[in-house]
């Protein structure tokens, strides 16, 4: 029988997409983990996939956006032991997200202050915003 220590770490990516001072934030659909929670787009890294490839795939799957992972901003570990890689992602300035209802209930462009006011914001996103505002982000 495997114990948690025997299992490989779960890894995920987070897409940090900005327009001016606003971040792209999603509300998760009722069909995924943490339903109804607000967060940055992202998801699990699939076997054999690089972080940049995972970011691109997740942006397409969740929001029908072609995103380019520009640089790694930060790394964190969630309370449930998922290792997250936070990537600055660029999209075309004219691109408009289209939410995949199986994964995303809605999306918004919000400032850091507005994100902090969202009900049901994932804790990892609060930690990222703290680091961002304290300029601890690379």
N, CA, C and O atoms as a GROMACS GRO file, in nm:
protein
  552
    1UNK      N    1   0.084  -0.119   0.000
    1UNK     CA    2   0.000   0.000   0.000
    1UNK      C    3   0.088   0.124   0.000
    1UNK      O    4   0.182   0.134   0.079
    2UNK      N    5   0.059   0.219  -0.089
    2UNK     CA    6   0.138   0.341  -0.099
    2UNK      C    7   0.098   0.440   0.010
    2UNK      O    8  -0.019   0.453   0.045
    3UNK      N    9   0.198   0.507   0.062
    3UNK     CA   10   0.172   0.616   0.155
    3UNK      C   11   0.192   0.746   0.080
    3UNK      O   12   0.256   0.746  -0.026
    4UNK      N   13   0.140   0.858   0.131
    4UNK     CA   14   0.158   0.986   0.062
    4UNK      C   15   0.305   1.017   0.032
    4UNK      O   16   0.335   1.081  -0.069
    5UNK      N   17   0.395   0.974   0.118
    5UNK     CA   18   0.538   1.002   0.097
    5UNK      C   19   0.593   0.924  -0.022
    5UNK      O   20   0.693   0.964  -0.082
    6UNK      N   21   0.528   0.812  -0.058
    6UNK     CA   22   0.573   0.730  -0.170
    6UNK      C   23   0.525   0.783  -0.305
    6UNK      O   24   0.582   0.749  -0.409
    7UNK      N   25   0.423   0.865  -0.304
    7UNK     CA   26   0.364   0.914  -0.429
    7UNK      C   27   0.444   1.032  -0.483
    7UNK      O   28   0.497   1.110  -0.405
    8UNK      N   29   0.452   1.046  -0.616
    8UNK     CA   30   0.521   1.163  -0.670
    8UNK      C   31   0.442   1.289  -0.635
    8UNK      O   32   0.320   1.283  -0.621
    9UNK      N   33   0.510   1.401  -0.621
    9UNK     CA   34   0.439   1.524  -0.586
    9UNK      C   35   0.342   1.563  -0.698
    9UNK      O   36   0.372   1.545  -0.816
   10UNK      N   37   0.229   1.615  -0.660
   10UNK     CA   38   0.136   1.668  -0.759
   10UNK      C   39   0.184   1.807  -0.796
   10UNK      O   40   0.222   1.886  -0.710
   11UNK      N   41   0.183   1.834  -0.928
   11UNK     CA   42   0.236   1.962  -0.976
   11UNK      C   43   0.133   2.030  -1.064
   11UNK      O   44   0.058   1.966  -1.137
   12UNK      N   45   0.131   2.163  -1.056
   12UNK     CA   46   0.039   2.240  -1.139
   12UNK      C   47   0.102   2.370  -1.182
   12UNK      O   48   0.207   2.411  -1.134
   13UNK      N   49   0.034   2.435  -1.276
   13UNK     CA   50   0.077   2.565  -1.325
   13UNK      C   51  -0.035   2.666  -1.305
   13UNK      O   52  -0.153   2.632  -1.302
   14UNK      N   53   0.006   2.791  -1.292
   14UNK     CA   54  -0.089   2.901  -1.279
   14UNK      C   55  -0.050   3.006  -1.381
   14UNK      O   56   0.067   3.045  -1.391
   15UNK      N   57  -0.149   3.053  -1.458
   15UNK     CA   58  -0.126   3.155  -1.560
   15UNK      C   59  -0.158   3.293  -1.503
   15UNK      O   60  -0.272   3.319  -1.463
   16UNK      N   61  -0.059   3.379  -1.499
   16UNK     CA   62  -0.078   3.517  -1.456
   16UNK      C   63  -0.084   3.601  -1.583
   16UNK      O   64   0.019   3.628  -1.646
   17UNK      N   65  -0.205   3.641  -1.620
   17UNK     CA   66  -0.229   3.717  -1.743
   17UNK      C   67  -0.274   3.855  -1.702
   17UNK      O   68  -0.365   3.870  -1.621
   18UNK      N   69  -0.209   3.958  -1.759
   18UNK     CA   70  -0.242   4.096  -1.720
   18UNK      C   71  -0.275   4.181  -1.841
   18UNK      O   72  -0.224   4.161  -1.951
   19UNK      N   73  -0.362   4.277  -1.816
   19UNK     CA   74  -0.389   4.387  -1.908
   19UNK      C   75  -0.383   4.512  -1.824
   19UNK      O   76  -0.473   4.540  -1.744
   20UNK      N   77  -0.275   4.588  -1.842
   20UNK     CA   78  -0.254   4.703  -1.755
   20UNK      C   79  -0.235   4.656  -1.612
   20UNK      O   80  -0.147   4.574  -1.585
   21UNK      N   81  -0.317   4.707  -1.520
   21UNK     CA   82  -0.309   4.670  -1.380
   21UNK      C   83  -0.407   4.558  -1.344
   21UNK      O   84  -0.419   4.523  -1.226
   22UNK      N   85  -0.476   4.504  -1.442
   22UNK     CA   86  -0.577   4.402  -1.415
   22UNK      C   87  -0.525   4.262  -1.448
   22UNK      O   88  -0.452   4.241  -1.545
   23UNK      N   89  -0.567   4.167  -1.365
   23UNK     CA   90  -0.535   4.027  -1.383
   23UNK      C   91  -0.657   3.953  -1.437
   23UNK      O   92  -0.770   3.992  -1.407
   24UNK      N   93  -0.636   3.849  -1.515
   24UNK     CA   94  -0.743   3.762  -1.560
   24UNK      C   95  -0.769   3.660  -1.448
   24UNK      O   96  -0.680   3.586  -1.408
   25UNK      N   97  -0.893   3.658  -1.400
   25UNK     CA   98  -0.933   3.570  -1.290
   25UNK      C   99  -1.056   3.491  -1.334
   25UNK      O  100  -1.144   3.544  -1.401
   26UNK      N  101  -1.060   3.363  -1.296
   26UNK     CA  102  -1.174   3.280  -1.331
   26UNK      C  103  -1.252   3.240  -1.205
   26UNK      O  104  -1.200   3.246  -1.093
   27UNK      N  105  -1.375   3.201  -1.227
   27UNK     CA  106  -1.452   3.131  -1.124
   27UNK      C  107  -1.471   2.990  -1.176
   27UNK      O  108  -1.524   2.970  -1.285
   28UNK      N  109  -1.428   2.891  -1.100
   28UNK     CA  110  -1.431   2.751  -1.142
   28UNK      C  111  -1.576   2.703  -1.158
   28UNK      O  112  -1.666   2.743  -1.085
   29UNK      N  113  -1.594   2.616  -1.256
   29UNK     CA  114  -1.727   2.559  -1.278
   29UNK      C  115  -1.761   2.460  -1.166
   29UNK      O  116  -1.677   2.429  -1.082
   30UNK      N  117  -1.882   2.413  -1.168
   30UNK     CA  118  -1.928   2.316  -1.069
   30UNK      C  119  -1.879   2.174  -1.101
   30UNK      O  120  -1.907   2.081  -1.026
   31UNK      N  121  -1.807   2.157  -1.213
   31UNK     CA  122  -1.764   2.025  -1.259
   31UNK      C  123  -1.618   1.994  -1.229
   31UNK      O  124  -1.568   1.889  -1.270
   32UNK      N  125  -1.548   2.082  -1.157
   32UNK     CA  126  -1.405   2.064  -1.130
   32UNK      C  127  -1.380   2.069  -0.980
   32UNK      O  128  -1.470   2.098  -0.901
   33UNK      N  129  -1.254   2.039  -0.940
   33UNK     CA  130  -1.216   2.053  -0.799
   33UNK      C  131  -1.236   2.197  -0.755
   33UNK      O  132  -1.220   2.290  -0.834
   34UNK      N  133  -1.270   2.215  -0.631
   34UNK     CA  134  -1.294   2.347  -0.572
   34UNK      C  135  -1.398   2.425  -0.654
   34UNK      O  136  -1.370   2.537  -0.698
   35UNK      N  137  -1.516   2.368  -0.674
   35UNK     CA  138  -1.618   2.433  -0.756
   35UNK      C  139  -1.660   2.569  -0.699
   35UNK      O  140  -1.675   2.586  -0.578
   36UNK      N  141  -1.679   2.665  -0.790
   36UNK     CA  142  -1.724   2.798  -0.751
   36UNK      C  143  -1.617   2.888  -0.694
   36UNK      O  144  -1.644   3.005  -0.665
   37UNK      N  145  -1.496   2.837  -0.678
   37UNK     CA  146  -1.388   2.919  -0.622
   37UNK      C  147  -1.331   3.011  -0.729
   37UNK      O  148  -1.330   2.977  -0.848
   38UNK      N  149  -1.284   3.127  -0.686
   38UNK     CA  150  -1.216   3.220  -0.775
   38UNK      C  151  -1.066   3.193  -0.769
   38UNK      O  152  -1.011   3.160  -0.663
   39UNK      N  153  -0.999   3.208  -0.884
   39UNK     CA  154  -0.855   3.185  -0.890
   39UNK      C  155  -0.801   3.233  -1.025
   39UNK      O  156  -0.877   3.272  -1.114
   40UNK      N  157  -0.671   3.228  -1.038
   40UNK     CA  158  -0.608   3.250  -1.168
   40UNK      C  159  -0.627   3.123  -1.250
   40UNK      O  160  -0.642   3.016  -1.192
   41UNK      N  161  -0.626   3.132  -1.383
   41UNK     CA  162  -0.638   3.010  -1.464
   41UNK      C  163  -0.519   2.917  -1.440
   41UNK      O  164  -0.412   2.962  -1.398
   42UNK      N  165  -0.538   2.790  -1.467
   42UNK     CA  166  -0.429   2.694  -1.454
   42UNK      C  167  -0.480   2.555  -1.426
   42UNK      O  168  -0.601   2.529  -1.430
   43UNK      N  169  -0.387   2.466  -1.399
   43UNK     CA  170  -0.425   2.328  -1.371
   43UNK      C  171  -0.305   2.237  -1.359
   43UNK      O  172  -0.191   2.282  -1.348
   44UNK      N  173  -0.333   2.109  -1.362
   44UNK     CA  174  -0.230   2.007  -1.342
   44UNK      C  175  -0.137   1.996  -1.462
   44UNK      O  176  -0.177   2.019  -1.577
   45UNK      N  177  -0.013   1.962  -1.434
   45UNK     CA  178   0.084   1.932  -1.538
   45UNK      C  179   0.069   1.784  -1.572
   45UNK      O  180   0.076   1.699  -1.482
   46UNK      N  181   0.050   1.753  -1.698
   46UNK     CA  182   0.033   1.614  -1.741
   46UNK      C  183   0.170   1.547  -1.757
   46UNK      O  184   0.269   1.616  -1.781
   47UNK      N  185   0.175   1.414  -1.745
   47UNK     CA  186   0.303   1.343  -1.759
   47UNK      C  187   0.372   1.378  -1.892
   47UNK      O  188   0.310   1.378  -1.998
   48UNK      N  189   0.502   1.407  -1.883
   48UNK     CA  190   0.581   1.438  -2.002
   48UNK      C  191   0.567   1.581  -2.051
   48UNK      O  192   0.628   1.618  -2.152
   49UNK      N  193   0.488   1.662  -1.984
   49UNK     CA  194   0.460   1.799  -2.027
   49UNK      C  195   0.548   1.897  -1.949
   49UNK      O  196   0.566   1.881  -1.828
   50UNK      N  197   0.602   1.997  -2.016
   50UNK     CA  198   0.677   2.102  -1.946
   50UNK      C  199   0.577   2.199  -1.883
   50UNK      O  200   0.459   2.198  -1.916
   51UNK      N  201   0.627   2.280  -1.793
   51UNK     CA  202   0.540   2.381  -1.732
   51UNK      C  203   0.484   2.476  -1.837
   51UNK      O  204   0.365   2.507  -1.835
   52UNK      N  205   0.568   2.520  -1.931
   52UNK     CA  206   0.522   2.613  -2.036
   52UNK      C  207   0.416   2.548  -2.124
   52UNK      O  208   0.319   2.612  -2.164
   53UNK      N  209   0.434   2.419  -2.154
   53UNK     CA  210   0.334   2.347  -2.234
   53UNK      C  211   0.202   2.335  -2.157
   53UNK      O  212   0.094   2.348  -2.216
   54UNK      N  213   0.211   2.309  -2.027
   54UNK     CA  214   0.090   2.297  -1.945
   54UNK      C  215   0.015   2.429  -1.939
   54UNK      O  216  -0.108   2.430  -1.945
   55UNK      N  217   0.087   2.540  -1.926
   55UNK     CA  218   0.022   2.672  -1.925
   55UNK      C  219  -0.053   2.694  -2.055
   55UNK      O  220  -0.169   2.735  -2.054
   56UNK      N  221   0.012   2.666  -2.166
   56UNK     CA  222  -0.052   2.686  -2.297
   56UNK      C  223  -0.178   2.600  -2.311
   56UNK      O  224  -0.282   2.648  -2.355
   57UNK      N  225  -0.168   2.472  -2.273
   57UNK     CA  226  -0.283   2.381  -2.282
   57UNK      C  227  -0.396   2.426  -2.192
   57UNK      O  228  -0.512   2.427  -2.234
   58UNK      N  229  -0.365   2.463  -2.069
   58UNK     CA  230  -0.470   2.506  -1.975
   58UNK      C  231  -0.541   2.632  -2.024
   58UNK      O  232  -0.663   2.644  -2.009
   59UNK      N  233  -0.467   2.726  -2.081
   59UNK     CA  234  -0.530   2.848  -2.134
   59UNK      C  235  -0.626   2.815  -2.248
   59UNK      O  236  -0.734   2.872  -2.258
   60UNK      N  237  -0.585   2.721  -2.334
   60UNK     CA  238  -0.673   2.678  -2.443
   60UNK      C  239  -0.795   2.605  -2.390
   60UNK      O  240  -0.907   2.633  -2.432
   61UNK      N  241  -0.774   2.512  -2.298
   61UNK     CA  242  -0.884   2.432  -2.245
   61UNK      C  243  -0.985   2.516  -2.167
   61UNK      O  244  -1.106   2.499  -2.184
   62UNK      N  245  -0.936   2.604  -2.084
   62UNK     CA  246  -1.025   2.680  -1.996
   62UNK      C  247  -1.089   2.800  -2.064
   62UNK      O  248  -1.206   2.830  -2.041
   63UNK      N  249  -1.011   2.871  -2.148
   63UNK     CA  250  -1.056   3.002  -2.196
   63UNK      C  251  -1.042   3.022  -2.347
   63UNK      O  252  -1.064   3.133  -2.396
   64UNK      N  253  -1.006   2.918  -2.421
   64UNK     CA  254  -0.987   2.927  -2.567
   64UNK      C  255  -0.891   3.039  -2.605
   64UNK      O  256  -0.912   3.109  -2.704
   65UNK      N  257  -0.787   3.056  -2.525
   65UNK     CA  258  -0.686   3.159  -2.550
   65UNK      C  259  -0.553   3.095  -2.586
   65UNK      O  260  -0.512   2.997  -2.524
   66UNK      N  261  -0.486   3.151  -2.685
   66UNK     CA  262  -0.349   3.113  -2.714
   66UNK      C  263  -0.258   3.196  -2.624
   66UNK      O  264  -0.245   3.317  -2.642
   67UNK      N  265  -0.199   3.131  -2.529
   67UNK     CA  266  -0.111   3.200  -2.435
   67UNK      C  267   0.032   3.155  -2.452
   67UNK      O  268   0.060   3.040  -2.484
   68UNK      N  269   0.123   3.247  -2.429
   68UNK     CA  270   0.265   3.217  -2.434
   68UNK      C  271   0.324   3.240  -2.296
   68UNK      O  272   0.318   3.351  -2.243
   69UNK      N  273   0.380   3.135  -2.238
   69UNK     CA  274   0.444   3.146  -2.107
   69UNK      C  275   0.574   3.224  -2.125
   69UNK      O  276   0.668   3.175  -2.190
   70UNK      N  277   0.581   3.343  -2.070
   70UNK     CA  278   0.698   3.430  -2.089
   70UNK      C  279   0.808   3.406  -1.987
   70UNK      O  280   0.926   3.399  -2.022
   71UNK      N  281   0.768   3.394  -1.858
   71UNK     CA  282   0.871   3.367  -1.757
   71UNK      C  283   0.807   3.319  -1.628
   71UNK      O  284   0.694   3.354  -1.594
   72UNK      N  285   0.883   3.238  -1.558
   72UNK     CA  286   0.842   3.189  -1.428
   72UNK      C  287   0.848   3.304  -1.328
   72UNK      O  288   0.950   3.372  -1.318
   73UNK      N  289   0.739   3.327  -1.256
   73UNK     CA  290   0.734   3.435  -1.158
   73UNK      C  291   0.761   3.390  -1.016
   73UNK      O  292   0.826   3.460  -0.938
   74UNK      N  293   0.709   3.270  -0.982
   74UNK     CA  294   0.706   3.232  -0.840
   74UNK      C  295   0.675   3.084  -0.830
   74UNK      O  296   0.618   3.026  -0.922
   75UNK      N  297   0.711   3.024  -0.720
   75UNK     CA  298   0.673   2.886  -0.690
   75UNK      C  299   0.612   2.882  -0.550
   75UNK      O  300   0.653   2.956  -0.460
   76UNK      N  301   0.513   2.795  -0.533
   76UNK     CA  302   0.451   2.779  -0.402
   76UNK      C  303   0.403   2.635  -0.387
   76UNK      O  304   0.401   2.558  -0.484
   77UNK      N  305   0.365   2.601  -0.265
   77UNK     CA  306   0.308   2.470  -0.236
   77UNK      C  307   0.178   2.494  -0.160
   77UNK      O  308   0.176   2.566  -0.060
   78UNK      N  309   0.071   2.434  -0.207
   78UNK     CA  310  -0.059   2.452  -0.144
   78UNK      C  311  -0.065   2.374  -0.012
   78UNK      O  312   0.018   2.286   0.012
   79UNK      N  313  -0.164   2.405   0.072
   79UNK     CA  314  -0.180   2.328   0.196
   79UNK      C  315  -0.206   2.179   0.170
   79UNK      O  316  -0.183   2.097   0.259
   80UNK      N  317  -0.252   2.143   0.051
   80UNK     CA  318  -0.277   2.002   0.018
   80UNK      C  319  -0.162   1.945  -0.065
   80UNK      O  320  -0.179   1.845  -0.135
   81UNK      N  321  -0.044   2.008  -0.056
   81UNK     CA  322   0.084   1.958  -0.110
   81UNK      C  323   0.092   1.953  -0.262
   81UNK      O  324   0.156   1.864  -0.318
   82UNK      N  325   0.027   2.047  -0.330
   82UNK     CA  326   0.043   2.060  -0.475
   82UNK      C  327   0.149   2.168  -0.499
   82UNK      O  328   0.137   2.280  -0.449
   83UNK      N  329   0.252   2.131  -0.576
   83UNK     CA  330   0.357   2.227  -0.610
   83UNK      C  331   0.310   2.310  -0.730
   83UNK      O  332   0.279   2.254  -0.836
   84UNK      N  333   0.304   2.442  -0.713
   84UNK     CA  334   0.256   2.530  -0.820
   84UNK      C  335   0.368   2.614  -0.877
   84UNK      O  336   0.453   2.666  -0.803
   85UNK      N  337   0.368   2.628  -1.009
   85UNK     CA  338   0.459   2.717  -1.081
   85UNK      C  339   0.374   2.830  -1.140
   85UNK      O  340   0.286   2.804  -1.222
   86UNK      N  341   0.400   2.951  -1.100
   86UNK     CA  342   0.324   3.069  -1.142
   86UNK      C  343   0.397   3.136  -1.259
   86UNK      O  344   0.508   3.186  -1.241
   87UNK      N  345   0.336   3.137  -1.377
   87UNK     CA  346   0.398   3.188  -1.498
   87UNK      C  347   0.330   3.315  -1.547
   87UNK      O  348   0.207   3.323  -1.550
   88UNK      N  349   0.410   3.413  -1.586
   88UNK     CA  350   0.358   3.530  -1.656
   88UNK      C  351   0.326   3.485  -1.798
   88UNK      O  352   0.413   3.435  -1.869
   89UNK      N  353   0.201   3.504  -1.838
   89UNK     CA  354   0.153   3.456  -1.967
   89UNK      C  355   0.106   3.574  -2.051
   89UNK      O  356   0.034   3.662  -2.003
   90UNK      N  357   0.148   3.575  -2.176
   90UNK     CA  358   0.109   3.681  -2.269
   90UNK      C  359   0.004   3.628  -2.366
   90UNK      O  360   0.017   3.518  -2.419
   91UNK      N  361  -0.100   3.708  -2.387
   91UNK     CA  362  -0.200   3.678  -2.489
   91UNK      C  363  -0.208   3.799  -2.582
   91UNK      O  364  -0.164   3.909  -2.546
   92UNK      N  365  -0.262   3.780  -2.699
   92UNK     CA  366  -0.281   3.890  -2.792
   92UNK      C  367  -0.370   3.994  -2.727
   92UNK      O  368  -0.469   3.960  -2.662
   93UNK      N  369  -0.337   4.122  -2.743
   93UNK     CA  370  -0.412   4.229  -2.677
   93UNK      C  371  -0.558   4.236  -2.721
   93UNK      O  372  -0.642   4.288  -2.648
   94UNK      N  373  -0.589   4.184  -2.839
   94UNK     CA  374  -0.728   4.185  -2.888
   94UNK      C  375  -0.804   4.056  -2.853
   94UNK      O  376  -0.924   4.048  -2.877
   95UNK      N  377  -0.734   3.958  -2.799
   95UNK     CA  378  -0.797   3.829  -2.769
   95UNK      C  379  -0.899   3.843  -2.657
   95UNK      O  380  -0.876   3.912  -2.557
   96UNK      N  381  -1.012   3.776  -2.674
   96UNK     CA  382  -1.116   3.775  -2.572
   96UNK      C  383  -1.136   3.632  -2.523
   96UNK      O  384  -1.156   3.541  -2.604
   97UNK      N  385  -1.131   3.611  -2.392
   97UNK     CA  386  -1.153   3.476  -2.339
   97UNK      C  387  -1.294   3.426  -2.370
   97UNK      O  388  -1.390   3.504  -2.375
   98UNK      N  389  -1.304   3.296  -2.390
   98UNK     CA  390  -1.433   3.228  -2.403
   98UNK      C  391  -1.431   3.114  -2.303
   98UNK      O  392  -1.356   3.018  -2.319
   99UNK      N  393  -1.513   3.125  -2.200
   99UNK     CA  394  -1.512   3.026  -2.092
   99UNK      C  395  -1.565   2.891  -2.139
   99UNK      O  396  -1.672   2.882  -2.199
  100UNK      N  397  -1.489   2.785  -2.110
  100UNK     CA  398  -1.533   2.648  -2.133
  100UNK      C  399  -1.620   2.612  -2.013
  100UNK      O  400  -1.568   2.600  -1.902
  101UNK      N  401  -1.752   2.596  -2.031
  101UNK     CA  402  -1.841   2.577  -1.916
  101UNK      C  403  -1.812   2.450  -1.834
  101UNK      O  404  -1.857   2.440  -1.720
  102UNK      N  405  -1.739   2.355  -1.890
  102UNK     CA  406  -1.702   2.237  -1.812
  102UNK      C  407  -1.594   2.268  -1.709
  102UNK      O  408  -1.576   2.195  -1.612
  103UNK      N  409  -1.521   2.379  -1.732
  103UNK     CA  410  -1.411   2.413  -1.642
  103UNK      C  411  -1.424   2.551  -1.577
  103UNK      O  412  -1.379   2.571  -1.464
  104UNK      N  413  -1.486   2.646  -1.648
  104UNK     CA  414  -1.490   2.784  -1.601
  104UNK      C  415  -1.633   2.837  -1.605
  104UNK      O  416  -1.699   2.835  -1.709
  105UNK      N  417  -1.680   2.883  -1.490
  105UNK     CA  418  -1.815   2.940  -1.481
  105UNK      C  419  -1.818   3.082  -1.536
  105UNK      O  420  -1.911   3.120  -1.607
  106UNK      N  421  -1.714   3.160  -1.504
  106UNK     CA  422  -1.706   3.298  -1.552
  106UNK      C  423  -1.562   3.347  -1.538
  106UNK      O  424  -1.478   3.279  -1.479
  107UNK      N  425  -1.534   3.464  -1.594
  107UNK     CA  426  -1.401   3.524  -1.582
  107UNK      C  427  -1.417   3.675  -1.571
  107UNK      O  428  -1.519   3.732  -1.610
  108UNK      N  429  -1.315   3.739  -1.516
  108UNK     CA  430  -1.314   3.885  -1.501
  108UNK      C  431  -1.171   3.935  -1.512
  108UNK      O  432  -1.076   3.861  -1.490
  109UNK      N  433  -1.158   4.062  -1.546
  109UNK     CA  434  -1.031   4.132  -1.541
  109UNK      C  435  -1.039   4.222  -1.418
  109UNK      O  436  -1.122   4.314  -1.413
  110UNK      N  437  -0.954   4.196  -1.318
  110UNK     CA  438  -0.963   4.265  -1.190
  110UNK      C  439  -0.826   4.309  -1.140
  110UNK      O  440  -0.725   4.246  -1.170
  111UNK      N  441  -0.825   4.417  -1.063
  111UNK     CA  442  -0.701   4.459  -0.996
  111UNK      C  443  -0.676   4.368  -0.877
  111UNK      O  444  -0.764   4.293  -0.836
  112UNK      N  445  -0.557   4.375  -0.822
  112UNK     CA  446  -0.524   4.295  -0.704
  112UNK      C  447  -0.620   4.326  -0.590
  112UNK      O  448  -0.666   4.236  -0.521
  113UNK      N  449  -0.651   4.453  -0.570
  113UNK     CA  450  -0.743   4.492  -0.463
  113UNK      C  451  -0.882   4.433  -0.486
  113UNK      O  452  -0.947   4.388  -0.392
  114UNK      N  453  -0.928   4.433  -0.610
  114UNK     CA  454  -1.060   4.376  -0.641
  114UNK      C  455  -1.061   4.224  -0.622
  114UNK      O  456  -1.160   4.168  -0.575
  115UNK      N  457  -0.951   4.160  -0.658
  115UNK     CA  458  -0.942   4.014  -0.641
  115UNK      C  459  -0.954   3.978  -0.494
  115UNK      O  460  -1.022   3.881  -0.458
  116UNK      N  461  -0.890   4.056  -0.408
  116UNK     CA  462  -0.893   4.028  -0.264
  116UNK      C  463  -1.034   4.034  -0.206
  116UNK      O  464  -1.061   3.975  -0.102
  117UNK      N  465  -1.124   4.105  -0.273
  117UNK     CA  466  -1.263   4.118  -0.226
  117UNK      C  467  -1.354   4.004  -0.271
  117UNK      O  468  -1.468   3.994  -0.227
  118UNK      N  469  -1.303   3.919  -0.360
  118UNK     CA  470  -1.386   3.810  -0.413
  118UNK      C  471  -1.421   3.709  -0.304
  118UNK      O  472  -1.336   3.672  -0.222
  119UNK      N  473  -1.548   3.664  -0.304
  119UNK     CA  474  -1.581   3.555  -0.213
  119UNK      C  475  -1.519   3.427  -0.268
  119UNK      O  476  -1.504   3.411  -0.389
  120UNK      N  477  -1.485   3.339  -0.181
  120UNK     CA  478  -1.433   3.208  -0.221
  120UNK      C  479  -1.308   3.218  -0.308
  120UNK      O  480  -1.300   3.153  -0.412
  121UNK      N  481  -1.211   3.298  -0.266
  121UNK     CA  482  -1.082   3.308  -0.334
  121UNK      C  483  -0.988   3.202  -0.278
  121UNK      O  484  -0.972   3.192  -0.157
  122UNK      N  485  -0.927   3.123  -0.367
  122UNK     CA  486  -0.833   3.020  -0.322
  122UNK      C  487  -0.718   3.083  -0.244
  122UNK      O  488  -0.666   3.188  -0.284
  123UNK      N  489  -0.679   3.020  -0.134
  123UNK     CA  490  -0.574   3.071  -0.046
  123UNK      C  491  -0.442   3.093  -0.119
  123UNK      O  492  -0.370   3.189  -0.091
  124UNK      N  493  -0.409   3.005  -0.213
  124UNK     CA  494  -0.282   3.019  -0.286
  124UNK      C  495  -0.278   3.149  -0.365
  124UNK      O  496  -0.171   3.205  -0.387
  125UNK      N  497  -0.394   3.198  -0.407
  125UNK     CA  498  -0.400   3.323  -0.481
  125UNK      C  499  -0.376   3.443  -0.391
  125UNK      O  500  -0.317   3.542  -0.433
  126UNK      N  501  -0.422   3.435  -0.266
  126UNK     CA  502  -0.395   3.540  -0.168
  126UNK      C  503  -0.245   3.546  -0.142
  126UNK      O  504  -0.187   3.655  -0.135
  127UNK      N  505  -0.182   3.429  -0.126
  127UNK     CA  506  -0.037   3.425  -0.103
  127UNK      C  507   0.039   3.485  -0.221
  127UNK      O  508   0.136   3.558  -0.201
  128UNK      N  509  -0.005   3.454  -0.344
  128UNK     CA  510   0.059   3.512  -0.461
  128UNK      C  511   0.046   3.664  -0.460
  128UNK      O  512   0.143   3.735  -0.483
  129UNK      N  513  -0.074   3.714  -0.434
  129UNK     CA  514  -0.096   3.859  -0.432
  129UNK      C  515  -0.012   3.926  -0.324
  129UNK      O  516   0.041   4.035  -0.345
  130UNK      N  517   0.001   3.861  -0.208
  130UNK     CA  518   0.088   3.915  -0.102
  130UNK      C  519   0.231   3.928  -0.154
  130UNK      O  520   0.294   4.032  -0.138
  131UNK      N  521   0.281   3.822  -0.216
  131UNK     CA  522   0.419   3.824  -0.270
  131UNK      C  523   0.432   3.930  -0.380
  131UNK      O  524   0.531   4.002  -0.385
  132UNK      N  525   0.332   3.939  -0.468
  132UNK     CA  526   0.333   4.035  -0.578
  132UNK      C  527   0.341   4.177  -0.524
  132UNK      O  528   0.423   4.258  -0.569
  133UNK      N  529   0.256   4.207  -0.427
  133UNK     CA  530   0.250   4.343  -0.373
  133UNK      C  531   0.371   4.377  -0.289
  133UNK      O  532   0.405   4.495  -0.275
  134UNK      N  533   0.437   4.278  -0.233
  134UNK     CA  534   0.558   4.301  -0.154
  134UNK      C  535   0.683   4.290  -0.240
  134UNK      O  536   0.795   4.286  -0.189
  135UNK      N  537   0.662   4.284  -0.371
  135UNK     CA  538   0.769   4.272  -0.471
  135UNK      C  539   0.865   4.157  -0.442
  135UNK      O  540   0.986   4.169  -0.460
  136UNK      N  541   0.810   4.044  -0.396
  136UNK     CA  542   0.890   3.924  -0.376
  136UNK      C  543   0.884   3.835  -0.500
  136UNK      O  544   0.938   3.725  -0.500
  137UNK      N  545   0.820   3.883  -0.604
  137UNK     CA  546   0.806   3.808  -0.730
  137UNK      C  547   0.922   3.845  -0.820
  137UNK      O  548   0.959   3.962  -0.830
  138UNK      N  549   0.980   3.744  -0.885
  138UNK     CA  550   1.096   3.765  -0.973
  138UNK      C  551   1.062   3.855  -1.090
  138UNK      O  552   1.148   3.883  -1.174
   0.00000   0.00000   0.00000
